[in-house]
Amino acid sequence: MRVGQLIGPELRALLEENPGEVKEVLDEIHPEDLADIVEGLSSDEAGQLLLELPTDYAAQVFERLDEEQQQQLAEKLGAESTAELTLQMDPDDRADFLSVIPDALSDPILRHLEAQDPEVAEEVQDLQQWPETSAGGLMTTDYVEIRPDMTVSEATAEVRQLADDAETIDTLFVTNAEEHLLGVLPIKRLLLAEPNERISEVMGHNIISVPPELDQEEVASKLAKYDLNALPVVDDAGELLGVITSDDILDVLTEEQNEDVHLMAAVSPIREGYFDTSFWLFLVKRAPWLVVLFLGGFLTTQTLQGFQHELASVTQLAIYLPLLISAGGNSGSQSSTLIIRGLAVGDIQTKDWWKVLAKEGAQGITLGALMAILGIGRSLLAGDGSEFALLVGATIVTIVMLGCVMGGMMPILLHRLGLDPATSSTPFIASMVDVMGIIVYLSLARLLLHGLAGAAPAP
C-alpha cells in the first residue's frame, strides 16, 4: 500500500487545523512518497502544502508529479511561486515541465526565472531546443567538471564545493577552457590517487559519449552496454553539453517498455495508469487499431470467397481451417516478439536481415514438420484419408514457415524505415499470416480436389 493512502487523511486534517506543522511531520518522508500523497489532494490542498514546505524539498515533490497536475498547481500557485519551485528543480526536469505547459503559463514563469537567475533561464532555452526523446532532452547540466592541470587535492576541494548542486558526482568530467571534453574520472579513482598527482595523469582518456540528437532508446542501450552511471553528451566540436544519469535511463526504459507492450497489443501508447486514463481516451487509443484490423479481416473474407467451390465440395476443409491458420499466427507472433526484443537490446541490426531470414526459415520448417506430425496423425485417426492427411501436413509446414519468416522480417523492415518495430505486433502478423495460410491451404486443396472429392463421405 502506498504511504499516501496511509497518512493522506491525517495530512488533510493537519492542513486544515495547523498548516505550519506540516513541515515537521514530513521531515522523514521521501519526496516520492509525498508526491503520492499530493496526487490524492485537491489543487488547493496540494498548493497549500507545497507553500508550507522548504522550496528545495517542494521542488523535488513537484518534479515527481504528472504533467497534468503540475499544470494545475502552476495555475493555482501563480507564475512567481512556480518560478521559485522550478528554480530548484533539476535542469532536465525544469526544461521538460516548461515545454509541456501552455505558452500562456510558461512565458510568465520564464520571465520570473530570468529576473531571478538569467543563467537558469538561458539554460532552459538551451535544453528545450532538443526533442524530449533525444539525448539532449534527457541530459542535465548539473555535473562536476574539473580541469586537467588541477591536482587531486584541488579537484577534491572542487567536488566538495559543487557536490550539493550536482545531480551526480560518481563521475567527474575533465574539460579545457573551451568546455571541450578531454577525459573522465570516476570519483573512486580520484579518492585513491595521490594528492599531488595531476588530473591529466589519473583521468581516463577512453571517452564514451553520445551526440545530443541521438534517440533515447539508443542512449539507454549504450549506457547499459558500457555499464555507466553517467553518460556525457558531446556535440560535433567536442564540447560537453550535459550529462545523462542512470536514473533518467531507468525512466526511459520503463516508458519504452510500456509503449512496446501497448503497441504489441495494437493499442496506441498510454502514459497514464489504467484507472487514471479516461474512458474516452481509451476509446481513442484502441478504436483506430481495431478498425484497421477489422478492415484487414475483410481480406480473409474475400480470400475465402475465392475458394467457395472447394469449401462446399469438401466439408473437411472448413473443419481444419481454424487449426491451420492459428498455427501460422502463433509461430509468427513468436518470431516477431523475439526479433523486436533483439532489435531493442541491440542483439540484431538491420544489416542482419539475411541471417534472420535463414534462421527463421529453418526454424519454421523444423517447427512446422513437428506440428505436421500431430496434424497428420489427427487427420488419419479421424478417418479423413491419406490424401487429406498429406494436405494437412504440407499446409502446416508451409504456414508455420511463412509465419516465422514474416514475423522475423516485418520488424526489421519497419526498423529500416524508421518506424517502431513493435507496430508489427501480434494482431498484424496474425492477420497477414491468416490470409496467406488460407491461400496456401485452399490452393493445395484445389490441386488435390479431384482425389478429395471422391474420398469425401456422402452427406
C-alpha positions in Angstrom: 0.0 0.0 0.0 1.3 3.5 -0.8 2.3 5.8 2.0 -0.1 8.4 0.6 -3.0 6.1 1.3 -1.9 5.5 4.9 -1.4 9.1 6.0 -3.4 11.1 3.4 -6.4 11.6 5.7 -4.3 12.7 8.6 -2.4 15.1 6.4 -5.6 16.7 5.2 -6.7 17.2 8.8 -3.4 18.8 9.7 -3.6 21.1 6.7 -7.0 22.4 7.9 -6.0 22.7 11.6 -2.4 23.8 11.6 -0.6 24.1 8.2 2.6 25.3 9.9 3.3 21.9 11.5 3.2 20.1 8.1 7.0 20.6 7.7 7.8 18.9 11.0 5.6 15.9 10.2 7.0 15.3 6.8 10.7 15.7 7.6 11.3 11.9 7.4 9.2 11.3 4.3 10.9 10.8 0.9 9.8 13.2 -1.8 8.5 10.3 -3.9 6.2 9.2 -1.1 5.0 12.8 -0.5 4.2 13.0 -4.3 1.9 10.0 -3.8 0.1 12.0 -1.1 -0.1 15.1 -3.2 -1.7 13.2 -6.0 -4.7 12.5 -3.7 -5.1 16.1 -2.6 -7.2 18.8 -4.3 -5.4 21.6 -6.1 -6.0 24.0 -3.2 -4.7 21.5 -0.6 -1.7 20.5 -2.8 -0.7 24.1 -3.4 -1.0 25.0 0.2 1.2 22.0 1.2 3.9 22.9 -1.3 4.0 26.5 0.0 4.5 25.2 3.6 7.5 23.1 2.6 11.1 24.3 2.1 11.4 25.4 -1.5 14.1 22.9 -2.4 12.1 20.0 -0.9 8.8 21.2 -2.5 10.6 21.3 -5.9 11.6 17.6 -5.5 8.0 16.8 -4.9 6.7 18.9 -7.7 9.0 17.4 -10.3 7.7 13.9 -9.5 4.0 14.8 -10.2 2.4 14.0 -13.6 2.2 16.8 -16.2 -1.5 17.5 -15.7 -1.2 18.0 -12.0 2.0 20.1 -12.5 0.0 22.4 -14.8 -3.0 22.6 -12.4 -0.6 23.5 -9.5 1.2 26.1 -11.6 -2.1 27.8 -12.4 -3.0 27.7 -8.7 0.3 28.9 -7.3 0.9 31.7 -9.9 3.9 32.4 -12.0 6.1 33.8 -9.3 5.7 31.0 -6.8 6.0 28.4 -9.6 9.2 30.1 -10.8 10.7 29.7 -7.3 9.9 26.0 -7.4 11.3 25.4 -10.9 14.4 27.3 -10.0 15.2 24.4 -7.5 14.3 21.6 -9.9 16.8 19.6 -11.8 17.6 21.3 -15.2 16.2 18.4 -17.3 13.0 18.2 -15.3 12.7 22.0 -15.4 13.0 22.1 -19.1 10.5 19.3 -19.6 8.0 21.0 -17.3 8.2 24.3 -19.1 8.0 22.5 -22.5 4.7 20.8 -21.8 2.7 23.5 -20.2 0.9 26.1 -22.4 2.8 29.2 -23.5 0.4 31.4 -21.7 1.6 29.8 -18.5 5.3 29.1 -19.3 6.1 32.6 -20.6 5.4 34.5 -17.4 7.3 31.8 -15.4 10.3 32.2 -17.7 10.2 35.9 -17.2 10.3 35.5 -13.5 13.1 32.9 -13.9 15.1 35.4 -16.0 14.7 38.1 -13.3 15.8 35.7 -10.5 18.6 33.9 -12.4 19.3 34.7 -16.0 21.7 31.8 -16.4 18.9 29.3 -15.4 16.5 30.9 -18.0 19.2 30.6 -20.7 19.8 27.0 -19.7 16.2 26.2 -20.1 16.1 27.6 -23.6 19.3 25.6 -24.5 17.8 22.3 -23.3 14.4 23.0 -24.9 15.9 23.0 -28.4 16.3 19.2 -28.2 13.4 16.8 -28.7 12.2 15.3 -25.4 13.1 11.8 -26.5 16.7 12.6 -27.6 19.9 12.6 -25.6 19.7 16.4 -25.5 16.2 16.2 -24.0 17.4 13.8 -21.3 20.6 15.5 -20.2 21.2 17.6 -17.2 23.7 20.4 -16.8 24.2 19.8 -13.1 27.5 17.9 -13.1 31.0 18.5 -11.8 33.7 19.4 -14.3 37.4 19.9 -13.4 40.5 21.0 -15.3 43.3 18.7 -16.4 46.0 20.8 -14.7 44.4 20.6 -11.3 46.0 18.5 -8.6 44.0 15.7 -7.0 43.7 17.7 -3.8 42.4 20.8 -5.7 39.9 18.6 -7.6 38.7 17.1 -4.3 38.1 20.6 -2.9 36.2 21.5 -6.1 34.0 18.4 -5.7 33.2 19.3 -2.1 32.2 22.8 -3.2 29.9 21.7 -6.1 28.6 18.4 -4.9 25.3 19.8 -3.4 24.2 21.2 -6.7 25.3 18.3 -8.9 22.9 15.5 -9.9 25.8 13.0 -9.8 29.4 13.0 -8.6 30.0 9.4 -9.4 31.9 10.5 -12.5 33.8 13.8 -12.9 34.3 15.3 -16.3 37.6 16.9 -17.4 37.3 19.8 -19.7 39.5 22.6 -21.0 38.7 26.4 -21.1 36.7 25.9 -24.2 34.5 23.3 -22.5 35.8 20.5 -24.7 35.6 17.1 -23.0 39.1 15.7 -22.5 38.5 12.8 -20.2 36.5 11.3 -17.4 37.4 10.5 -13.8 35.4 8.2 -11.5 35.2 9.5 -8.0 36.7 6.3 -6.7 39.9 6.8 -8.7 40.1 10.4 -7.5 39.9 9.4 -3.9 42.6 6.7 -4.3 45.0 8.9 -6.2 47.9 10.8 -4.6 47.0 14.4 -3.5 49.8 15.9 -5.6 49.1 14.0 -8.8 47.7 16.0 -11.8 44.2 15.2 -13.0 45.7 14.7 -16.5 47.7 11.8 -15.1 44.8 9.9 -13.5 41.9 10.6 -15.8 40.6 8.2 -18.3 41.0 9.1 -22.0 38.7 6.5 -23.5 35.5 8.6 -23.5 32.2 7.0 -24.2 29.8 9.8 -25.2 26.6 10.4 -27.3 25.5 13.3 -29.6 22.6 15.4 -28.4 20.3 14.3 -31.3 20.6 10.5 -30.5 17.3 8.8 -29.8 16.7 7.8 -26.1 16.5 4.1 -26.9 20.0 4.1 -28.4 21.2 6.2 -25.4 19.8 3.6 -23.0 21.4 0.8 -25.0 24.9 2.5 -24.9 24.7 3.3 -21.2 23.7 -0.3 -20.4 26.4 -1.8 -22.8 29.2 0.1 -21.1 27.7 -0.2 -17.6 28.0 3.5 -16.9 26.4 5.7 -14.2 26.7 8.8 -16.3 27.0 9.4 -20.0 28.3 12.7 -21.4 26.5 14.4 -24.3 29.0 16.0 -26.7 28.5 18.0 -29.9 30.4 17.7 -33.1 33.0 20.1 -31.9 33.7 18.0 -28.8 32.0 20.5 -26.4 30.4 18.9 -23.3 26.7 19.9 -23.4 25.4 17.9 -20.5 25.3 14.5 -18.8 22.7 11.8 -18.8 22.4 9.8 -15.5 21.3 6.3 -15.0 18.1 7.2 -13.1 16.9 9.1 -16.2 17.6 6.0 -18.3 15.5 3.9 -15.9 12.6 6.2 -16.6 13.3 5.8 -20.4 13.4 2.1 -20.2 10.1 2.0 -18.3 8.5 4.3 -20.8 9.8 2.4 -23.8 8.7 -0.9 -22.4 5.2 0.4 -21.7 5.0 1.8 -25.3 6.1 -1.5 -26.8 3.7 -3.6 -24.7 0.8 -1.3 -25.8 1.8 -1.4 -29.5 2.2 -5.2 -29.4 -1.4 -5.4 -28.3 -2.5 -2.9 -31.0 -3.1 -0.1 -28.6 -1.7 3.4 -29.0 0.8 4.2 -26.2 -0.9 5.4 -23.0 1.3 7.2 -20.4 -1.2 7.3 -17.6 -2.2 4.3 -15.3 -5.2 2.2 -16.2 -7.5 3.9 -13.6 -6.0 7.4 -14.4 -7.0 7.1 -18.1 -10.4 8.3 -19.0 -13.0 6.2 -20.8 -12.8 8.4 -23.9 -9.0 8.3 -24.1 -9.1 4.5 -24.1 -11.6 4.6 -27.0 -9.3 7.0 -28.9 -6.3 4.8 -28.3 -8.0 1.5 -29.1 -10.7 2.1 -31.7 -8.4 3.1 -34.7 -6.3 0.0 -34.4 -9.4 -2.3 -34.0 -10.9 -0.7 -37.1 -7.8 -1.2 -39.1 -7.6 -4.8 -38.0 -11.3 -5.3 -38.7 -10.9 -3.9 -42.2 -7.9 -6.2 -42.6 -10.2 -9.1 -41.8 -12.0 -8.3 -45.0 -9.0 -9.7 -46.8 -9.6 -13.0 -45.1 -13.3 -12.9 -46.0 -12.5 -12.1 -49.6 -9.9 -14.8 -49.8 -12.4 -17.4 -48.5 -15.0 -16.3 -51.1 -12.5 -17.1 -53.8 -12.5 -20.7 -52.7 -16.2 -21.2 -52.1 -16.4 -24.2 -54.5 -13.6 -26.1 -52.7 -15.1 -25.4 -49.3 -18.6 -26.5 -50.5 -17.2 -29.6 -52.1 -15.1 -31.0 -49.2 -16.5 -30.2 -45.8 -13.3 -31.3 -44.0 -11.5 -28.2 -45.4 -13.6 -25.9 -43.3 -13.2 -28.1 -40.2 -9.4 -27.8 -40.3 -9.2 -24.2 -41.3 -9.1 -22.6 -37.8 -6.5 -25.1 -36.6 -4.1 -24.5 -39.6 -4.2 -20.7 -39.7 -3.8 -20.4 -35.9 -0.6 -22.4 -36.2 0.8 -19.8 -38.6 -0.3 -16.8 -36.5 1.2 -18.3 -33.3 4.5 -19.0 -35.0 4.6 -15.5 -36.5 3.9 -13.9 -33.1 6.7 -15.8 -31.5 9.2 -14.8 -34.2 8.0 -11.2 -34.1 8.5 -10.9 -30.3 12.0 -12.4 -30.5 13.1 -10.1 -33.2 11.6 -6.9 -31.6 13.4 -7.8 -28.4 16.6 -8.4 -30.3 16.4 -5.0 -32.0 15.6 -3.2 -28.8 18.6 -4.6 -26.9 21.0 -4.3 -29.9 21.5 -8.0 -30.5 20.1 -7.7 -34.0 20.9 -5.0 -36.5 19.1 -4.1 -39.8 22.0 -5.5 -41.8 21.4 -8.9 -40.2 18.2 -9.4 -42.1 19.6 -12.2 -44.2 20.8 -14.1 -41.1 17.3 -13.7 -39.6 15.7 -14.8 -42.8 17.8 -18.0 -42.9 17.4 -18.8 -39.2 13.6 -18.2 -39.1 13.1 -20.1 -42.3 14.9 -23.1 -40.9 13.1 -22.8 -37.6 9.8 -22.6 -39.4 10.4 -25.7 -41.5 11.5 -27.7 -38.4 8.7 -26.5 -36.2 6.2 -27.0 -39.0 7.4 -30.6 -39.5 7.0 -31.3 -35.8 3.4 -29.9 -35.8 2.7 -31.6 -39.1 3.2 -35.0 -37.5 0.5 -34.2 -35.0 -1.8 -32.8 -37.7 -1.4 -35.8 -39.9 -2.0 -38.2 -37.0 -5.2 -36.3 -36.1 -6.4 -36.5 -39.7 -5.7 -40.2 -40.1 -7.4 -41.0 -36.7 -10.4 -39.1 -37.9 -10.6 -41.2 -41.0 -10.1 -38.4 -43.4 -7.8 -40.5 -45.7 -4.1 -40.3 -46.6 -4.5 -37.6 -49.3 -6.2 -35.3 -46.9 -3.7 -36.0 -44.2 -0.9 -35.2 -46.7 -2.7 -31.9 -47.5 -2.9 -31.0 -43.8 0.8 -31.9 -43.2 2.0 -29.9 -46.2 -0.1 -26.9 -45.2 1.1 -26.9 -41.7 4.8 -26.9 -42.7 4.2 -24.1 -45.3 2.1 -21.9 -43.0 4.4 -22.2 -40.0 7.5 -21.5 -42.1 5.7 -18.4 -43.6 4.7 -17.3 -40.1 8.2 -17.4 -38.8 9.7 -15.6 -41.8 7.1 -12.9 -41.8 7.2 -12.5 -38.1 11.0 -12.2 -38.3 11.3 -9.9 -41.3 8.5 -7.4 -40.6 10.1 -5.8 -37.5 13.4 -5.4 -39.4 11.7 -3.8 -42.3 9.9 -1.3 -40.1 13.1 -0.6 -38.2 14.8 0.1 -41.5 12.0 2.5 -42.4 12.5 4.4 -39.1 9.2 3.1 -37.6 8.7 1.3 -34.3 9.1 -2.4 -34.8 6.5 -3.1 -32.1 3.8 -2.0 -34.6 4.4 -5.3 -36.4 2.7 -6.8 -33.4 0.8 -10.0 -32.8 -2.5 -8.8 -34.4 -1.0 -7.6 -37.6 1.3 -10.6 -38.1 -1.6 -12.9 -37.3 -3.9 -11.1 -39.8 -1.3 -11.3 -42.6 -0.4 -15.0 -41.9 -4.2 -15.8 -41.8 -4.7 -14.6 -45.3 -1.5 -16.3 -46.6 -2.4 -19.5 -44.7 -5.9 -19.7 -46.3 -4.4 -19.2 -49.8 -1.8 -21.9 -49.2 -4.3 -24.3 -47.7 -7.0 -24.0 -50.2 -4.7 -23.7 -53.2 -3.2 -27.0 -52.2 -6.7 -28.4 -51.7 -7.6 -27.2 -55.2 -4.7 -29.2 -56.7 -5.8 -32.3 -54.8 -9.5 -31.7 -55.0 -10.2 -34.4 -57.6 -9.0 -37.1 -55.1 -10.5 -35.4 -52.1 -13.9 -35.0 -53.6 -14.1 -38.7 -54.4 -13.0 -39.6 -50.9 -15.3 -37.3 -49.1 -18.2 -39.1 -47.3 -21.7 -38.5 -48.7 -23.8 -36.2 -46.5 
